[in-house]
Amino acid sequence: MPVKSPDTPLPSDPLGDDDPASLPDDDIPDLSTPYWVEQFAKAKVQRGRPKEMNPKVSTTIRLDPDVLAAFKAGGPGWQSRINDALRRAAGL
């Protein structure tokens, strides 16, 4: 088995110089400095989807099978179409 001599250059980094792991430690900011601690403290944490202004309410409704089949036959979005039909019937 051939032995690598100390003068043999290492293969080049396949990710290039833009890879943060290949940067010297001098180029990486110290995130424990007061500036960064303050920035992290001010950052608002948002998780999930933004809240709807008028969220829909989950409910159970009993419909005739032929009515439900007619709406489902229209493909995806059948629940929204039922909602639209009920809004028209309620005059909203």
C-alpha positions as CSV (number, residue, x, y, z in Angstrom):
1,M,0.0,0.0,0.0
2,P,1.5,3.4,-1.0
3,V,2.2,5.8,1.8
4,K,1.3,9.5,1.3
5,S,4.2,11.8,1.7
6,P,3.8,15.0,3.8
7,D,4.5,17.0,0.6
8,T,1.5,15.6,-1.2
9,P,-1.2,18.3,-1.5
10,L,-4.6,17.5,-0.1
11,P,-7.4,17.1,-2.7
12,S,-9.3,20.3,-3.3
13,D,-12.5,20.9,-1.3
14,P,-15.4,19.8,-3.6
15,L,-17.7,22.4,-2.0
16,G,-15.3,25.3,-2.8
17,D,-14.2,28.2,-0.7
18,D,-17.8,29.3,-0.1
19,D,-18.3,26.4,2.3
20,P,-18.5,27.9,5.9
21,A,-16.7,24.8,7.3
22,S,-13.7,25.6,5.1
23,L,-13.4,29.2,6.4
24,P,-10.8,30.1,9.0
25,D,-12.1,30.7,12.4
26,D,-11.2,34.4,12.1
27,D,-14.0,34.9,9.5
28,I,-16.7,33.4,11.7
29,P,-18.4,36.0,14.0
30,D,-18.4,35.4,17.8
31,L,-22.1,35.0,18.5
32,S,-21.5,35.4,22.3
33,T,-20.6,39.1,22.0
34,P,-23.1,41.6,23.5
35,Y,-24.2,42.8,20.0
36,W,-25.3,39.3,18.9
37,V,-26.8,38.5,22.3
38,E,-29.0,41.6,22.0
39,Q,-29.9,40.8,18.3
40,F,-31.0,37.3,19.3
41,A,-33.0,38.7,22.3
42,K,-34.9,41.1,20.0
43,A,-35.7,38.6,17.3
44,K,-39.3,37.6,17.3
45,V,-39.9,33.8,17.1
46,Q,-42.7,32.8,14.8
47,R,-43.6,29.2,14.4
48,G,-46.1,27.7,12.0
49,R,-48.5,29.4,9.6
50,P,-49.5,33.0,10.2
51,K,-52.8,33.3,12.0
52,E,-55.9,33.9,9.8
53,M,-57.9,37.0,10.4
54,N,-61.2,35.1,10.2
55,P,-60.3,31.4,10.9
56,K,-62.8,28.8,9.8
57,V,-64.5,26.7,12.5
58,S,-64.4,23.0,12.4
59,T,-67.9,21.5,12.8
60,T,-69.9,18.4,11.9
61,I,-72.8,18.6,9.5
62,R,-75.0,15.9,8.2
63,L,-75.8,16.0,4.5
64,D,-77.8,13.9,2.1
65,P,-75.6,11.4,0.3
66,D,-76.6,12.7,-3.1
67,V,-75.8,16.3,-2.2
68,L,-72.4,15.3,-0.9
69,A,-71.7,13.1,-3.9
70,A,-72.6,16.0,-6.2
71,F,-70.1,18.4,-4.5
72,K,-67.4,15.7,-4.4
73,A,-67.9,14.9,-8.1
74,G,-66.6,18.4,-8.8
75,G,-63.1,17.3,-7.6
76,P,-60.9,18.9,-5.0
77,G,-62.3,22.0,-3.2
78,W,-65.7,20.4,-2.6
79,Q,-65.7,21.7,1.1
80,S,-65.0,25.3,-0.1
81,R,-67.8,24.9,-2.7
82,I,-70.2,23.8,0.0
83,N,-69.2,26.8,2.1
84,D,-69.8,29.1,-0.8
85,A,-73.2,27.6,-1.4
86,L,-74.2,28.0,2.3
87,R,-73.0,31.6,2.3
88,R,-75.2,32.4,-0.8
89,A,-78.1,30.6,0.9
90,A,-77.6,32.6,4.1
91,G,-77.3,35.8,2.1
92,L,-73.8,36.5,3.2
